[in-house]
Amino acid sequence: MKSKNDVKTEIKKYILEASLSDVKDVEDDALIFENGLLDSMGLLFLIEFLGETFEVEVNDDELNPKNFESINNIVSFVNNKLSVKV
């Protein structure tokens, strides 16, 4: 099982690569969609990444903007899903 730090590192790395942003330009609490880091297609790819990397499934009722609005929110969402799996 990945540590919370590993989860955050991998998610942040993915978002930086997907958005072609520089690490210094993206804060962990930056609003991903409002700042144009990802769009709706980017969200689909992010969900696919989360499934492949962390083996978490995002259900339709979990497609709440709050779960995906920032790196910190995504990390919390994934960690909650991982803690339920254990």
N, C-alpha and C positions, 0 to 999 in steps of 0.2 A: 504494500500500500504506500502511496506517495505521501510525503509530508505536506503540510499546508504551504510551506515555503516552496516546495517543488511544484505544487499545483499553481501557485501564483506566478512563478518563474515561467512555466510552460505556457500559461494563458497569455501573459504579457508578451512573451516572445512571439507567439502566434499573431496577436493583434498588431504588433509592430511590423512583422513581415507582411501581413495581409494589407495593411494600410500604407506600407512603404514610408512609415514615419521614423523619425529619429527618437531614440529612447529618452533623450532630454526633453522632447516635445510632448511626451505623453505621461501625465500623472495617473496614479492608480485610481483616483476618484474622478478623472475627466469623463465627461459624458460622451460616450463613444459615437453615438448616432448624431447627436446635436453638433458635435465637432467634426463630423464628416469622416471619421476614421473608418467606419463600416457603413454599408447601406443594407437594404433588405436582403439582397443576394449574399452579402457578407455575413449576415446573421445565419443564413442557411448553411454556409460553409463553416461557420463557427460551431454550430450545433453538430455538424458532422465531425468536426475536429474533436469536440468534447466526447462524443460517442466512441471514436476510435482511440483517443488517447487515455481517457479515464473510465471508459466502459460505463458511461452514464447515459441513460435514455431521457430525453426531454419530451414530456407528455404535452399534449395540446393545452391543457389547463395551466402548464408552467411557462407558456410563452408570454409571460407577463413582462412588460417593458422594464419593470423594476429589477427583474432577475438578470437583465443583460445591459443595463445602462452604463455600467462602468466596470473596470477590471476588478475592483473590490467586490462589486455585487456578483459578478460572474464567479469569482473565487468562492464567495460565501455559498452561492447556489450549488456549485460543484462539491464543496466540502460537506454541505448538508446531505446531498445525494449519496456521497461516499460513506458518510457515517451511518446512513440508513441501511446500506448494503452489508455492513459488517455484521 
